Amino acid sequence: MTAANIQTLIGIFAYLLMIIAVGLWYARKSNSGIEEYFIGKRGLGPWVTAMSAEASDMSGWLLMGLPGVAYFTGSGEAFWTAVGLFAGTWINWQIVAKRLRNYSQLAGNAITLPEFFSNRFHDKKNVLKIIAATIILAFFSIYVASQFVTFGKMFTYVFNADSYYSVMVIFGAGILLVYTLLGGFLAVCMTDLIQGILMFFSLLAVLIFGFVFSGGFGGIGARIGDISRFLDIFGIATPSMQDGVQVVVNGAPQFGEGADYSLLSIFSCLAWGLGYFGMPQVLIRFMAIEKASKIRKSKLIAIVWCFISLFAAVAIGLIGRAYFPNLLTTASDAEKIFLYLTTDFFPPLIAGFVLSGILAASMSSSDSYMLTASSSLANDLFKTFSKKASEVTVMWVARIAILIVTVFATIIALSGKQSIFRIVSYAWAGFGAAFGPLIIFSLFWKRTTLPAAAAGMLTGGIMVILWKNVISTLGGAFAIYELLPSFILSSIVIFVVSLLTKTPSMEIQKEFNEAKAAH
């Protein structure tokens, strides 16, 4: 290991020690009960709410996955994905945040998303809670795995040895396990605040230095302007591939003529925005803010952060192709472009702090996924079947659940160095289609019924799996991102089944009207 590697690692480990210290500090406050451990007693301020929601949402794919897509195939897919995500973020904060904050408290002071669904529809048999918790456990395990892949890729680059991949996946999992187990929701949110800020400035630093070192607009345009459809948001570059690797001739990466980025493909990318309505890690932040009146300030912070961060991530990928034109020759390797730019631009110790932005992105998401999954198992499954269990017992079950999810996700991450972007897209679709339509209907249509809620969740979750693994293989129009058709079908099922089943009770309608009128 070189001296530069050691200095980079010092910067990274200094950051990790700080995060663990924050987790230990909040461990003192998070063990008074399950409401404190799972939702921080609804005491989050606007800055923590906004930064925690966005940092836990964006994950490691923001610094690795999205720039990787832009580096490998140009601006088309990356640009429209970013547009969809930004639109989804804004709409979610605009129409869902305040209503969900008020309604979740009115509906039996629900502290998890499955519990909100169950309380909202007065589900005495806890059918909705069980279905929702099962979906969360299944898809969050995939999500956590994607973040552990990020850990592995980053450290194999720092150590310059693929043999370290497995070791660092396990190491990253262990770090996350420590502070999430000890600190609960408050530790997760406070570390997310730090990590969101670090992600933001890491992106800006690499973007600014990359722009300058690549010669500004003129230099960048001269280097990538001739790549067919690379800068065309309505087109997509087509790398010339041989045995899964891009062909390089005399130092120049080879591309085909490019292709149109079809309207169907654009809709697939924009559909990413639909996922926000069903993201448990974001929705729980809406439920946890101290007062609904503070959501307006949180919304502004979140939207500004999101816009700048997404723009920077896409731009870094494009600049990376100009600066390192032939360095990364597979879609998976392209996700390391942020790493290469960082270590080339900055002294090793500073690079370590900047690279910690990737760890921040991964950790801020993973800890949220782990805590949400554990709360679903402990509060929504275990507590449902063990009604006499004490809060201390429920919290211990939650910690055991965190351990189980971590081990399972680690096994998935160790099975292969897959594309972070593709892993995340699958889990994102699962949550978006299973929960997104139901959140909208439950908050804005009082005629929504319990049977319709169950049918909608099952339809959305199952269709994502079927569409991804069966229907999309037919090609053509069926190759659209699985979230869009699954979201639409789930919405149709909720609407139709609601009309075919008994009108909700007057008590449920009264709660709905109170939530609608709350400020």
Secondary structure by P-SEA (a helix, b strand, c coil): ccaaaaaaaaaaaaaaaaaaaaaaaacccccccccccccccccccaaaaaaaaaaaccccccccaaaaaaaccccaaaaaaaaaaaaaaaaaaaccaaaaaaaaaaccccccaaaaaaaaaccccaaaaaaaaaaaaaaaaaaaaaaaaaaaaaaaaaaccccaaaaaaaaaaaaaaaaaacccaaaaaaaaaaaaaaaaaaaaaaaaaaaaaaccaaaaaaacccccccccccbbbbccccccbbbbcccbbbbcccccccaaaaaaaacccccccccaaaaaaaaccccccaaaaaaaaaaaaaaaaaaaaaaaaaaaaaaccccccccccccaaaaaaaaacccaaaaaaaaaaaaaaaaaaaaaaaaaaaaaaaccccccccccccaaaaaaaaaaaaaaaaaaaaaaaacccccaaaaaaaaaaaaaaacaaaaaaaaccccccaaaaaaaaaaaaaaaaaaacccccccccccccccaaaaaaaaaaaaaaaaacccccaaaaaaaaaaaacc
